[in-house]
Amino acid sequence: MTIPEIEKAAEDLRASPLVLVCRTPQGRVKAMSLQKCVETGSSFLYVAVDELDALLDRAINGTA
């Protein structure tokens, strides 16, 4: 992939709905929307960007 192709693919992924990884009040770690995280009283941990991580790993490191 060329750099412009990588940037376009990353931009497309970032435009998809935001998925957060949050800890519920019961202590479970779950992927959920921003709204669900707030509604359930969960604590934000990090943004789930698995697809973006995989894209960059393939493009930069040449992994499958």
N, C-alpha and C positions, 0 to 999 in steps of 0.2 A: 504494500500500500504506500502511496505517496503521502507526504505530510498534509497536503490539502484534503486528501481522502480521509485520513485519520481524524483531522479536525472536524470535518463534516459529520463523520460517523459519531464522534464524541458529542457534537452539538445536537444531533438527532436524539441521542440517548438522554442528554440533559433535559430535553424538551418533554420527555415522558413524565408521567406523574411521579411526584416525590415519594419515596418509600423510606421510612425511618425505622431504625431498630430501637425499640424502647423496652424498659423493664416495667412490667405491670406491678400494681400494688401487691399482688400475690408473689412477686419475685420471679415470674417467668420472663424470659427475653423473647420478644416477638417482633417480626417485621409488620409494620402497619402504616396507615396514612397519618399525616399530621393531625387531621381531625380526630381520628380514632385514638391517637396517643393522648391528646388533650382531653377528650371526652371520658376516657377510662382512668384518668388521673395517673397515667404512666409517666415514667421519667425518660427523657430523651437520652440515648446513648450515642448514636452516630447515624449518618446517612448511609443507607444500603446502596452501594454502587457496584454490585457484582458484575453487571454487564460492562460497565465502563472499565473496571479493573481488568476484565478478561480481554476487552478490545485492546487496551494499551499493552498488556502483556504479550498478546499475539503480535501486534504491530511493531513494538519496540524490541522485545526479547526474542521474537520469532518462535514462540512456543505455540503448541496446538490448542 
